Amino acid sequence: MTSGDAIQRMAEALADVPEADRIEALRGLGAKEREQAPCRQRRTPLPVPRQDSGIVSAVEWV
């Protein structure tokens, strides 16, 4: 049995237990409450600035 299997079995066993009882059971197993680290959000990188290619654009505000 792998650790992933053990975690899956534990999650299934605790699925129907009220949240307060789950917390107590996990603390009894040595789990500690901690704040979750913020997730870095992926962003699409901006394109590399082009050299002056002679393209001219005009905008007319209406």
MODELLER restraints for C-alpha pairs under 7 A, 6 or more apart:
rsr = mdl.restraints
at = mdl.atoms
rsr.add(forms.Gaussian(group=physical.xy_distance, feature=features.Distance(at['CA:14:A'], at['CA:22:A']), mean=6.27, stdev=0.5))
